Amino acid sequence: MEINQKNKFCFRRLYRAVKYCVQQNIRELLSRCDMCQQPCQRYTMLCNTCHADLNTLQLKQYQSNLLNHPLIRRNLPQIHFDKLVSLAPYAPPFSLWIGQLKYQGRFEVSTLLADVFSDHLKQQLSIEDMPELLLPVPIHSRRLRSRLYNQSALFGKRLAKRLTIEYRDNVLNKRVNNKQQVGQTGAQRRRNLKSTFSVDTKCALPKHVGLIDDVVTTGATASELARELKKHGVQTVTVLSICLTMPS
C-alpha cells in the first residue's frame, strides 16, 4: 500500500514537472517571432517590426470594399456577394501560415491570423460596415472527419470574439463532398459547386452576414454560399478572407 501511494506521489510530481516544461516551451515558442525569432510584443508569433513590414491591403482606398478595385472586380465575374474585405495578397508569409494551419495542424496560426485581421478591420472599416453575424465557409462532414477541423471556423470564431460580432458554425452545410478545386477555372468551380450548400432554415438570419474564408481565388465558393443566404432573406453578404489571390 505504501509503495502504491509513493508511486502515485512520484507520478504526480513527474506529471506536473513535464506539464510545466511543455507549457514553458510553448510560451517560449509563441513569444518568438515566426519570421525573425526576435521577442514578440503585441502578437504571439509576430514582432512589431515584422508586423509593420507585412504587405496588407488598404481597404479605405476602395471604400472598404475590394470589389471597387477594377482589376479585382473583373477577376471575380458572376459573383453573388456584395463586399469583399481581405487582409493581404496570397503570398508569403500568409500563404505559408495558411498552409501550415490547413495541412499541418499548426493551430496557433489561427490565433495570430485572427488577431492581426481583427485589428486591421478595426482600422479599415467603420462600425456600419461590419456584418451582424459571421459564418465560416463549411467543409463536408467526411473531410471534417478526415482533417478533424475546419480552418475557417478556427480563426473565424476567434475573429468574431475580437470584433464582438455574433458567430455561428451550424447555419451553413456542405451537402456534397465534391473534389478539390485547386487548379480549376472559375467556370469549372461554379459548375462543381452547384447545389452543394444548404442553409439551416430554423436559424433566423440578419440582413448583413459575413462569410469567413481563408483564401478567395475565383470567389466561386463564397458566391454560391451568398446566393443560398439571399434565398433566405439576407440582403448583404460580405466576404472576409485572410488572403486574396490577386489578378496578374
C-alpha positions as CSV (number, residue, x, y, z in Angstrom):
1,M,0.0,0.0,0.0
2,E,2.8,2.4,0.9
3,I,4.6,1.6,-2.3
4,N,1.5,2.3,-4.3
5,Q,1.0,5.7,-2.6
6,K,4.7,6.5,-3.1
7,N,4.4,5.6,-6.8
8,K,1.3,7.8,-7.2
9,F,3.1,10.7,-5.5
10,C,6.1,10.3,-7.7
11,F,4.0,10.0,-10.8
12,R,2.1,13.2,-9.9
13,R,5.3,15.1,-9.4
14,L,6.7,13.8,-12.7
15,Y,3.4,14.7,-14.5
16,R,3.5,18.3,-13.1
17,A,7.1,18.7,-14.0
18,V,6.6,17.5,-17.6
19,K,3.4,19.7,-17.9
20,Y,5.3,22.7,-16.7
21,C,8.2,22.1,-19.1
22,V,5.8,21.7,-22.1
23,Q,3.9,24.9,-21.1
24,Q,7.1,26.8,-20.8
25,N,8.4,25.6,-24.2
26,I,5.1,26.5,-25.8
27,R,5.2,30.0,-24.3
28,E,8.8,30.4,-25.4
29,L,7.9,29.4,-29.0
30,L,4.9,31.7,-29.1
31,S,6.9,34.6,-27.6
32,R,9.4,34.5,-30.5
33,C,8.6,36.0,-33.9
34,D,7.9,33.3,-36.5
35,M,9.8,35.4,-39.1
36,C,12.9,36.7,-37.3
37,Q,13.0,34.9,-34.0
38,Q,13.0,38.2,-32.0
39,P,10.8,38.7,-28.9
40,C,7.1,39.4,-29.6
41,Q,5.2,42.3,-28.0
42,R,1.6,42.8,-29.4
43,Y,1.0,39.4,-31.1
44,T,2.1,35.8,-30.5
45,M,4.5,34.6,-33.2
46,L,4.9,38.1,-34.7
47,C,7.1,41.0,-33.5
48,N,6.2,44.7,-34.1
49,T,8.9,45.2,-36.7
50,C,7.8,42.2,-38.9
51,H,4.1,43.2,-38.4
52,A,4.9,46.7,-39.8
53,D,6.6,45.1,-42.8
54,L,3.6,43.0,-43.8
55,N,2.1,43.7,-47.2
56,T,-1.6,44.2,-46.3
57,L,-4.5,45.5,-48.4
58,Q,-5.6,49.1,-47.7
59,L,-9.4,48.8,-47.7
60,K,-10.0,52.5,-47.2
61,Q,-8.6,53.2,-50.7
62,Y,-11.6,51.3,-52.1
63,Q,-14.4,52.5,-49.8
64,S,-13.9,49.4,-47.5
65,N,-14.8,47.1,-50.4
66,L,-12.1,45.5,-52.6
67,L,-14.7,44.9,-55.3
68,N,-14.3,48.6,-56.1
69,H,-10.9,47.8,-57.3
70,P,-11.4,47.4,-61.1
71,L,-8.9,44.6,-61.6
72,I,-10.2,42.6,-58.6
73,R,-13.8,43.1,-59.7
74,R,-13.0,42.0,-63.3
75,N,-11.3,38.9,-61.9
76,L,-14.4,37.9,-59.9
77,P,-17.2,37.6,-62.5
78,Q,-20.7,36.3,-61.8
79,I,-20.5,36.7,-58.0
80,H,-23.5,37.0,-55.7
81,F,-21.7,38.6,-52.7
82,D,-21.7,42.3,-52.2
83,K,-18.5,43.2,-50.5
84,L,-15.0,41.7,-50.2
85,V,-12.5,42.5,-47.4
86,S,-9.2,40.7,-47.3
87,L,-6.1,41.1,-45.1
88,A,-3.4,40.5,-47.6
89,P,-2.5,39.1,-51.1
90,Y,-1.9,35.4,-51.2
91,A,1.9,35.4,-50.8
92,P,4.4,34.7,-48.0
93,P,4.2,34.8,-45.1
94,F,0.4,34.5,-45.2
95,S,0.4,31.7,-47.8
96,L,2.9,29.7,-45.6
97,W,0.9,30.3,-42.4
98,I,-2.4,29.2,-44.1
99,G,-0.7,26.1,-45.5
100,Q,0.6,25.2,-42.0
101,L,-2.8,25.7,-40.4
102,K,-4.7,23.8,-43.1
103,Y,-2.4,20.9,-43.7
104,Q,0.0,20.6,-40.8
105,G,-2.4,21.3,-37.8
106,R,-0.4,24.3,-36.6
107,F,-3.4,25.7,-34.6
108,E,-1.5,28.7,-33.1
109,V,-1.5,30.2,-36.5
110,S,-5.3,30.7,-36.4
111,T,-4.9,32.9,-33.3
112,L,-2.3,35.0,-35.0
113,L,-4.2,35.4,-38.2
114,A,-7.5,36.3,-36.4
115,D,-5.8,38.8,-34.1
116,V,-3.9,40.6,-37.0
117,F,-7.0,40.6,-39.2
118,S,-9.3,41.9,-36.4
119,D,-7.0,44.8,-35.7
120,H,-6.7,45.5,-39.5
121,L,-10.5,45.5,-39.8
122,K,-11.0,47.9,-36.9
123,Q,-8.6,50.3,-38.5
124,Q,-10.0,50.0,-42.1
125,L,-13.8,49.5,-41.6
126,S,-16.4,51.6,-39.8
127,I,-18.9,50.1,-37.4
128,E,-21.6,50.4,-40.1
129,D,-19.5,48.3,-42.5
130,M,-19.3,45.4,-40.0
131,P,-21.6,42.4,-40.5
132,E,-24.1,41.5,-37.8
133,L,-23.3,37.8,-38.0
134,L,-20.1,35.8,-39.0
135,L,-20.4,32.4,-40.6
136,P,-17.4,30.2,-41.6
137,V,-17.3,28.6,-45.1
138,P,-18.3,24.9,-44.3
139,I,-16.5,21.8,-45.3
140,H,-18.1,18.4,-45.9
141,S,-18.5,16.1,-42.9
142,R,-16.3,13.4,-44.5
143,R,-13.5,15.9,-44.9
144,L,-14.1,17.2,-41.4
145,R,-13.7,13.7,-40.0
146,S,-10.5,13.2,-42.0
147,R,-8.9,16.6,-41.2
148,L,-10.6,16.9,-37.7
149,Y,-11.1,20.7,-38.0
150,N,-12.2,23.5,-40.3
151,Q,-9.5,26.1,-40.5
152,S,-12.1,28.9,-41.4
153,A,-14.0,28.0,-38.3
154,L,-10.9,28.1,-36.1
155,F,-9.9,31.7,-36.9
156,G,-13.5,32.7,-37.6
157,K,-14.5,32.1,-34.0
158,R,-11.5,34.0,-32.7
159,L,-12.2,36.8,-35.1
160,A,-15.8,37.2,-34.1
161,K,-14.8,37.3,-30.4
162,R,-12.2,40.0,-31.1
163,L,-14.7,42.1,-33.1
164,T,-17.6,41.4,-30.7
165,I,-19.8,40.0,-33.5
166,E,-22.2,37.1,-33.2
167,Y,-20.7,33.8,-34.6
168,R,-22.4,30.6,-35.6
169,D,-20.9,27.5,-37.2
170,N,-24.2,25.5,-37.7
171,V,-26.0,27.6,-40.2
172,L,-24.3,26.6,-43.4
173,N,-23.8,23.0,-44.5
174,K,-21.9,21.4,-47.4
175,R,-24.1,18.6,-48.6
176,V,-21.9,17.3,-51.5
177,N,-18.3,16.2,-51.0
178,N,-17.1,17.3,-54.4
179,K,-13.5,17.1,-55.5
180,Q,-10.8,19.6,-54.5
181,Q,-10.9,22.8,-56.6
182,V,-7.2,23.6,-56.8
183,G,-6.2,24.2,-60.4
184,Q,-9.8,24.6,-61.7
185,T,-11.0,27.7,-63.6
186,G,-13.8,29.9,-62.2
187,A,-16.3,28.3,-64.6
188,Q,-15.3,24.8,-63.5
189,R,-15.6,25.7,-59.9
190,R,-19.0,27.2,-60.4
191,R,-20.2,24.0,-62.1
192,N,-18.6,21.9,-59.4
193,L,-20.3,23.8,-56.6
194,K,-23.9,23.9,-58.0
195,S,-26.4,22.7,-55.4
196,T,-23.6,21.9,-53.0
197,F,-24.6,24.1,-50.0
198,S,-27.6,24.4,-47.8
199,V,-28.8,26.8,-45.1
200,D,-30.4,25.7,-41.9
201,T,-33.9,27.2,-42.2
202,K,-34.5,27.1,-38.5
203,C,-31.9,29.8,-37.9
204,A,-33.0,33.4,-38.1
205,L,-30.6,35.5,-40.2
206,P,-29.9,39.2,-40.0
207,K,-29.8,41.5,-43.1
208,H,-26.0,41.7,-43.2
209,V,-24.0,38.5,-42.9
210,G,-20.2,38.0,-43.1
211,L,-18.6,34.8,-44.7
212,I,-15.3,33.8,-43.2
213,D,-12.8,32.1,-45.6
214,D,-9.0,31.6,-45.7
215,V,-8.4,32.4,-49.3
216,V,-10.5,33.8,-52.1
217,T,-9.3,32.8,-55.6
218,T,-12.2,32.8,-58.1
219,G,-14.9,33.6,-55.5
220,A,-17.0,30.6,-56.6
221,T,-17.5,29.1,-53.2
222,A,-18.4,32.4,-51.5
223,S,-20.7,33.3,-54.3
224,E,-22.6,30.1,-54.1
225,L,-23.0,30.5,-50.4
226,A,-24.1,34.1,-50.8
227,R,-26.8,33.0,-53.3
228,E,-28.1,30.5,-50.8
229,L,-28.1,33.0,-48.0
230,K,-30.0,35.6,-50.1
231,K,-32.7,33.0,-50.8
232,H,-33.3,33.0,-47.0
233,G,-33.7,36.8,-46.6
234,V,-30.1,38.0,-46.2
235,Q,-29.7,41.4,-48.1
236,T,-25.9,42.0,-47.9
237,V,-23.1,39.4,-47.8
238,T,-19.6,40.5,-47.1
239,V,-16.8,38.0,-47.6
240,L,-13.9,38.3,-45.1
241,S,-10.9,36.4,-46.2
242,I,-7.3,36.3,-44.8
243,C,-5.9,36.3,-48.3
244,L,-6.9,37.2,-51.8
245,T,-5.3,35.8,-55.0
246,M,-4.5,39.0,-56.8
247,P,-5.1,39.3,-60.5
248,S,-2.0,39.3,-62.6
